[in-house]
Amino acid sequence: MDDPRNRQYTNGEITVFWEPSKCIHATTCFRELLEVFNPGRRPWVNMEGASSRKIIEVVNKCPTQALTWKYNSDLSREEQESVSQKNGTKDEVTPETLTETEEQSRPVSIKIMRNGPIIVEGEFRIIGPEGNELKTLRMTSFCRCGNSGRMPFCDGTHRKIGFTDHNG
């Protein structure tokens, strides 16, 4: 968590990490779980708003992985110290056994976000123009507005410029 804008939130069992630089404001988090992810509140993440299982489910849907999570018992020493400093506790919590979604091979799905990027999810490789592998990913978003500073990936510029879908 090198970027000083990055944030982390814990409920004692899991910690959710938010990296604003990856966020394209796809709104998946707050459309799915407003009790936890509410951009109108400060702090905007309320870890007491739902069960760990539900928070994990929604965080796993983040199209850019701007939101990620870990069990507190799986945090590195540096992450544990950072969470402890923010919460005034050094207690380590052992997670209850939850059934996690296994990292299984799954077909690739492609969704076009209204007035936003193309979301590609599954197991896939991105091959560059020279035929070399640029990245192996499970999820990413591709720019549709043509103005991203991270082409071909979305950086959220579509919101700044007012990009909209055209019907016909």
MIKOL-390792 format. One line per field, with one value per residue (C-alpha): x, y, z; residue in three letters; residue number from 1. Coordinates in nm, 3 decimals, decimal comma. Last residue first. Layout:
REM MIKOL-390792
u: (X / ...)
v: (Y / ...)
w: (Z / ...)
code: (ALA / ...)
pos: (NUM / ...)
REM end
This chain:
REM MIKOL-390792
u: (-2,827 / -2,821 / -2,502 / -2,344 / -2,219 / -1,880 / -1,909 / -1,539 / -1,460 / -1,668 / -1,501 / -1,161 / -1,206 / -0,868 / -0,987 / -0,724 / -0,613 / -0,479 / -0,361 / -0,421 / -0,773 / -0,931 / -1,070 / -1,416 / -1,439 / -1,149 / -1,097 / -1,171 / -0,994 / -1,056 / -0,879 / -0,555 / -0,243 / -0,066 / 0,132 / 0,197 / 0,406 / 0,255 / 0,418 / 0,081 / 0,036 / -0,138 / -0,365 / -0,413 / -0,735 / -0,899 / -1,244 / -1,378 / -1,367 / -1,539 / -1,583 / -1,576 / -1,840 / -2,161 / -2,350 / -2,092 / -2,030 / -1,988 / -1,754 / -1,742 / -1,446 / -1,518 / -1,401 / -1,089 / -1,120 / -0,979 / -1,204 / -1,488 / -1,437 / -1,645 / -1,601 / -1,422 / -1,422 / -1,130 / -0,866 / -0,839 / -0,505 / -0,525 / -0,294 / -0,559 / -0,591 / -0,795 / -0,584 / -0,256 / -0,368 / -0,455 / -0,108 / 0,065 / -0,125 / -0,040 / 0,332 / 0,322 / 0,155 / -0,218 / -0,346 / -0,493 / -0,684 / -0,858 / -0,785 / -0,982 / -0,965 / -1,131 / -0,959 / -0,972 / -1,077 / -1,420 / -1,503 / -1,716 / -1,490 / -1,558 / -1,930 / -1,893 / -1,630 / -1,863 / -2,146 / -1,930 / -1,792 / -2,148 / -2,298 / -2,291 / -2,021 / -1,743 / -1,874 / -1,681 / -1,737 / -1,565 / -1,724 / -2,064 / -2,206 / -1,982 / -2,172 / -2,010 / -2,122 / -2,500 / -2,495 / -2,414 / -2,467 / -2,515 / -2,245 / -1,981 / -2,071 / -2,052 / -1,814 / -1,627 / -1,310 / -1,107 / -0,746 / -0,592 / -0,839 / -0,680 / -0,922 / -0,826 / -1,088 / -0,972 / -1,137 / -1,221 / -1,179 / -1,425 / -1,150 / -1,106 / -0,804 / -0,728 / -0,496 / -0,448 / -0,093 / 0,009 / 0,256 / 0,000)
v: (0,444 / 0,444 / 0,620 / 0,522 / 0,813 / 0,964 / 1,264 / 1,364 / 1,304 / 0,986 / 0,833 / 0,914 / 0,628 / 0,466 / 0,203 / -0,023 / -0,013 / 0,242 / 0,372 / 0,747 / 0,664 / 0,884 / 0,636 / 0,626 / 0,247 / 0,168 / -0,192 / -0,319 / -0,608 / -0,941 / -1,272 / -1,160 / -1,270 / -0,967 / -0,837 / -1,169 / -1,113 / -1,145 / -0,820 / -0,643 / -0,743 / -1,055 / -1,021 / -1,352 / -1,489 / -1,652 / -1,512 / -1,155 / -0,887 / -0,557 / -0,319 / 0,038 / 0,297 / 0,470 / 0,148 / -0,118 / -0,362 / -0,709 / -0,982 / -1,325 / -1,562 / -1,919 / -2,047 / -2,215 / -2,226 / -1,987 / -2,129 / -1,917 / -1,931 / -2,142 / -1,973 / -2,128 / -1,884 / -1,646 / -1,631 / -1,275 / -1,117 / -0,856 / -0,558 / -0,296 / 0,079 / 0,051 / 0,254 / 0,151 / -0,211 / -0,214 / -0,075 / -0,318 / -0,612 / -0,499 / -0,479 / -0,822 / -0,966 / -1,026 / -1,384 / -1,384 / -1,067 / -1,252 / -1,065 / -0,833 / -0,650 / -0,336 / -0,159 / -0,509 / -0,357 / -0,518 / -0,537 / -0,854 / -1,018 / -0,719 / -0,805 / -1,169 / -1,083 / -0,823 / -1,080 / -1,342 / -1,086 / -1,008 / -0,667 / -0,301 / -0,342 / -0,289 / 0,060 / 0,185 / 0,548 / 0,692 / 0,932 / 0,878 / 0,962 / 0,703 / 0,425 / 0,081 / -0,123 / -0,079 / 0,014 / -0,347 / -0,440 / -0,095 / 0,034 / -0,215 / -0,237 / 0,141 / 0,111 / 0,399 / 0,336 / 0,251 / 0,141 / 0,467 / 0,460 / 0,146 / 0,014 / -0,270 / -0,464 / -0,633 / -0,945 / -1,077 / -0,772 / -0,564 / -0,400 / -0,110 / -0,023 / 0,284 / 0,381 / 0,757 / 0,740 / 0,517 / 0,255 / 0,000)
w: (-3,326 / -2,948 / -2,841 / -2,513 / -2,306 / -2,223 / -1,991 / -2,012 / -1,643 / -1,626 / -1,932 / -1,777 / -1,530 / -1,599 / -1,846 / -1,999 / -2,364 / -2,294 / -1,955 / -2,001 / -2,109 / -2,377 / -2,629 / -2,469 / -2,472 / -2,237 / -2,129 / -1,780 / -1,615 / -1,448 / -1,404 / -1,565 / -1,749 / -1,887 / -2,183 / -2,355 / -2,666 / -3,014 / -3,133 / -3,117 / -2,753 / -2,619 / -2,317 / -2,141 / -2,001 / -1,702 / -1,638 / -1,644 / -1,911 / -1,835 / -2,129 / -2,004 / -1,928 / -2,034 / -1,954 / -1,872 / -2,155 / -2,016 / -2,138 / -1,980 / -2,005 / -1,917 / -1,582 / -1,456 / -1,083 / -0,827 / -0,560 / -0,431 / -0,057 / 0,178 / 0,510 / 0,805 / 1,090 / 1,075 / 1,348 / 1,475 / 1,559 / 1,832 / 1,787 / 1,849 / 1,801 / 1,482 / 1,239 / 1,401 / 1,413 / 1,041 / 0,956 / 1,191 / 1,043 / 0,688 / 0,774 / 0,943 / 0,635 / 0,660 / 0,648 / 1,003 / 0,913 / 0,632 / 0,313 / 0,086 / -0,245 / -0,378 / -0,669 / -0,817 / -1,148 / -1,199 / -0,827 / -0,801 / -0,540 / -0,313 / -0,328 / -0,220 / 0,041 / 0,196 / 0,202 / 0,378 / 0,622 / 0,727 / 0,656 / 0,763 / 1,029 / 0,772 / 0,697 / 0,391 / 0,280 / 0,586 / 0,548 / 0,391 / 0,045 / -0,122 / 0,060 / 0,051 / 0,353 / 0,374 / 0,004 / -0,088 / -0,455 / -0,607 / -0,369 / -0,477 / -0,845 / -0,893 / -1,194 / -1,035 / -1,236 / -0,925 / -0,982 / -0,852 / -0,562 / -0,414 / -0,151 / 0,084 / 0,279 / 0,599 / 0,733 / 1,079 / 1,302 / 1,098 / 0,896 / 0,655 / 0,446 / 0,240 / -0,043 / -0,091 / 0,051 / -0,243 / -0,117 / 0,000)
code: (GLY / ASN / HIS / ASP / THR / PHE / GLY / ILE / LYS / ARG / HIS / THR / GLY / ASP / CYS / PHE / PRO / MET / ARG / GLY / SER / ASN / GLY / CYS / ARG / CYS / PHE / SER / THR / MET / ARG / LEU / THR / LYS / LEU / GLU / ASN / GLY / GLU / PRO / GLY / ILE / ILE / ARG / PHE / GLU / GLY / GLU / VAL / ILE / ILE / PRO / GLY / ASN / ARG / MET / ILE / LYS / ILE / SER / VAL / PRO / ARG / SER / GLN / GLU / GLU / THR / GLU / THR / LEU / THR / GLU / PRO / THR / VAL / GLU / ASP / LYS / THR / GLY / ASN / LYS / GLN / SER / VAL / SER / GLU / GLN / GLU / GLU / ARG / SER / LEU / ASP / SER / ASN / TYR / LYS / TRP / THR / LEU / ALA / GLN / THR / PRO / CYS / LYS / ASN / VAL / VAL / GLU / ILE / ILE / LYS / ARG / SER / SER / ALA / GLY / GLU / MET / ASN / VAL / TRP / PRO / ARG / ARG / GLY / PRO / ASN / PHE / VAL / GLU / LEU / LEU / GLU / ARG / PHE / CYS / THR / THR / ALA / HIS / ILE / CYS / LYS / SER / PRO / GLU / TRP / PHE / VAL / THR / ILE / GLU / GLY / ASN / THR / TYR / GLN / ARG / ASN / ARG / PRO / ASP / ASP / MET)
pos: (168 / 167 / 166 / 165 / 164 / 163 / 162 / 161 / 160 / 159 / 158 / 157 / 156 / 155 / 154 / 153 / 152 / 151 / 150 / 149 / 148 / 147 / 146 / 145 / 144 / 143 / 142 / 141 / 140 / 139 / 138 / 137 / 136 / 135 / 134 / 133 / 132 / 131 / 130 / 129 / 128 / 127 / 126 / 125 / 124 / 123 / 122 / 121 / 120 / 119 / 118 / 117 / 116 / 115 / 114 / 113 / 112 / 111 / 110 / 109 / 108 / 107 / 106 / 105 / 104 / 103 / 102 / 101 / 100 / 99 / 98 / 97 / 96 / 95 / 94 / 93 / 92 / 91 / 90 / 89 / 88 / 87 / 86 / 85 / 84 / 83 / 82 / 81 / 80 / 79 / 78 / 77 / 76 / 75 / 74 / 73 / 72 / 71 / 70 / 69 / 68 / 67 / 66 / 65 / 64 / 63 / 62 / 61 / 60 / 59 / 58 / 57 / 56 / 55 / 54 / 53 / 52 / 51 / 50 / 49 / 48 / 47 / 46 / 45 / 44 / 43 / 42 / 41 / 40 / 39 / 38 / 37 / 36 / 35 / 34 / 33 / 32 / 31 / 30 / 29 / 28 / 27 / 26 / 25 / 24 / 23 / 22 / 21 / 20 / 19 / 18 / 17 / 16 / 15 / 14 / 13 / 12 / 11 / 10 / 9 / 8 / 7 / 6 / 5 / 4 / 3 / 2 / 1)
REM end
